[in-house]
Amino acid sequence: MSERRAVLLLYIFAVISGALAMVMQVLEAAVIFLLIPLFALVVLFVGIHLGRVRIYETESPPTDNVIIRALVEFSYKRRVLEFLLDVVLMACALYAALILRFDGSIPQVQLETFVQALPCF
């Protein structure tokens, strides 16, 4: 990806972020609590995508820091990310189902049940 295309992607991302912020002012709190983690996932994926963009020559990872070296050598980091993504998406799907079921205003009893069910994921 060229620098121009990466900058264009960031501009598009900024426009979408601003539009989402404007829309959040008129939505109910229940819908906002669903949009925030989904938007955070979009930010994460854009960051991962732009992190893979190679603009300069690749360098070897730094080996002087023990923590960085451990993270670079961690062989299951993709699986851990997939697992965390699945957990977040399942929680968002359940919350979205509650929003749809109760037309945007979730009763307090159902919300407490949802919060109690979250550790089961």
C-alpha positions as CSV (number, residue, x, y, z in Angstrom):
1,M,0.0,0.0,0.0
2,S,1.3,3.4,-0.9
3,E,1.6,6.3,1.6
4,R,-1.1,8.1,-0.3
5,R,-3.5,5.2,0.0
6,A,-2.7,4.8,3.7
7,V,-3.4,8.5,4.3
8,L,-6.6,8.3,2.3
9,L,-7.7,5.3,4.5
10,L,-7.0,7.4,7.6
11,Y,-9.0,10.3,6.3
12,I,-11.9,8.0,5.5
13,F,-11.6,6.5,9.0
14,A,-11.7,10.0,10.5
15,V,-14.8,10.9,8.6
16,I,-16.6,7.7,9.7
17,S,-15.5,8.4,13.3
18,G,-16.9,11.9,13.2
19,A,-20.2,10.7,11.7
20,L,-20.5,8.0,14.3
21,A,-19.9,10.5,17.1
22,M,-22.7,12.7,15.7
23,V,-25.1,9.8,15.4
24,M,-24.3,8.7,19.0
25,Q,-25.8,12.0,20.3
26,V,-29.2,11.0,19.2
27,L,-29.2,7.3,20.0
28,E,-30.3,5.7,23.2
29,A,-27.7,4.6,25.8
30,A,-28.3,0.9,25.1
31,V,-27.3,1.2,21.5
32,I,-24.3,3.4,22.3
33,F,-23.0,0.6,24.6
34,L,-23.1,-1.7,21.7
35,L,-21.5,0.6,19.2
36,I,-18.5,1.5,21.4
37,P,-17.0,-2.0,21.5
38,L,-17.7,-2.6,17.8
39,F,-16.0,0.7,17.0
40,A,-13.1,-0.3,19.1
41,L,-12.8,-3.5,17.1
42,V,-12.8,-1.5,13.9
43,V,-10.0,0.7,15.3
44,L,-8.1,-2.4,16.2
45,F,-8.4,-3.9,12.8
46,V,-7.4,-0.7,11.0
47,G,-4.4,-0.5,13.3
48,I,-3.5,-4.1,12.5
49,H,-3.9,-3.5,8.8
50,L,-1.8,-0.3,8.9
51,G,0.8,-2.0,11.1
52,R,1.4,-4.5,8.3
53,V,2.0,-1.8,5.7
54,R,5.7,-1.8,4.9
55,I,7.0,1.7,4.0
56,Y,10.6,1.2,4.9
57,E,13.0,-1.7,4.8
58,T,12.2,-4.3,7.4
59,E,14.4,-4.4,10.4
60,S,15.1,-7.1,12.9
61,P,13.0,-6.8,16.1
62,P,14.8,-5.3,19.1
63,T,16.4,-7.9,21.3
64,D,17.6,-5.8,24.2
65,N,14.2,-5.7,26.0
66,V,13.1,-8.9,27.5
67,I,9.3,-8.1,27.3
68,I,9.5,-7.2,23.6
69,R,11.6,-10.2,22.8
70,A,9.0,-12.5,24.6
71,L,6.1,-10.9,22.7
72,V,7.9,-11.3,19.4
73,E,8.7,-15.0,20.1
74,F,5.2,-15.8,21.4
75,S,4.0,-18.3,18.9
76,Y,0.3,-18.3,19.8
77,K,-0.4,-14.6,19.7
78,R,-2.7,-14.9,16.7
79,R,-4.8,-17.6,18.4
80,V,-5.1,-15.5,21.6
81,L,-6.3,-12.5,19.5
82,E,-8.8,-14.7,17.8
83,F,-10.1,-16.0,21.1
84,L,-10.5,-12.5,22.5
85,L,-12.2,-11.4,19.4
86,D,-14.7,-14.3,19.6
87,V,-15.4,-13.4,23.3
88,V,-16.1,-9.8,22.5
89,L,-18.2,-10.6,19.4
90,M,-20.3,-13.1,21.4
91,A,-21.0,-10.5,24.1
92,C,-21.8,-7.9,21.5
93,A,-24.2,-10.3,19.7
94,L,-26.0,-11.1,22.9
95,Y,-26.3,-7.5,23.8
96,A,-27.6,-6.6,20.3
97,A,-30.1,-9.4,20.6
98,L,-31.4,-7.9,23.9
99,I,-31.6,-4.5,22.2
100,L,-33.6,-5.9,19.3
101,R,-35.8,-8.0,21.7
102,F,-36.7,-5.0,23.9
103,D,-36.8,-2.4,21.1
104,G,-33.8,-0.4,22.4
105,S,-34.8,-0.1,26.1
106,I,-33.5,-3.1,28.0
107,P,-35.3,-3.7,31.4
108,Q,-33.0,-3.5,34.4
109,V,-33.7,-7.2,35.3
110,Q,-32.6,-8.4,31.9
111,L,-29.6,-6.1,32.0
112,E,-28.5,-7.6,35.3
113,T,-29.0,-11.1,33.9
114,F,-26.8,-10.2,30.9
115,V,-24.1,-8.9,33.2
116,Q,-24.2,-12.1,35.3
117,A,-24.0,-14.2,32.2
118,L,-20.9,-12.5,30.8
119,P,-18.4,-14.6,32.8
120,C,-19.9,-17.7,31.1
121,F,-18.3,-16.6,27.9
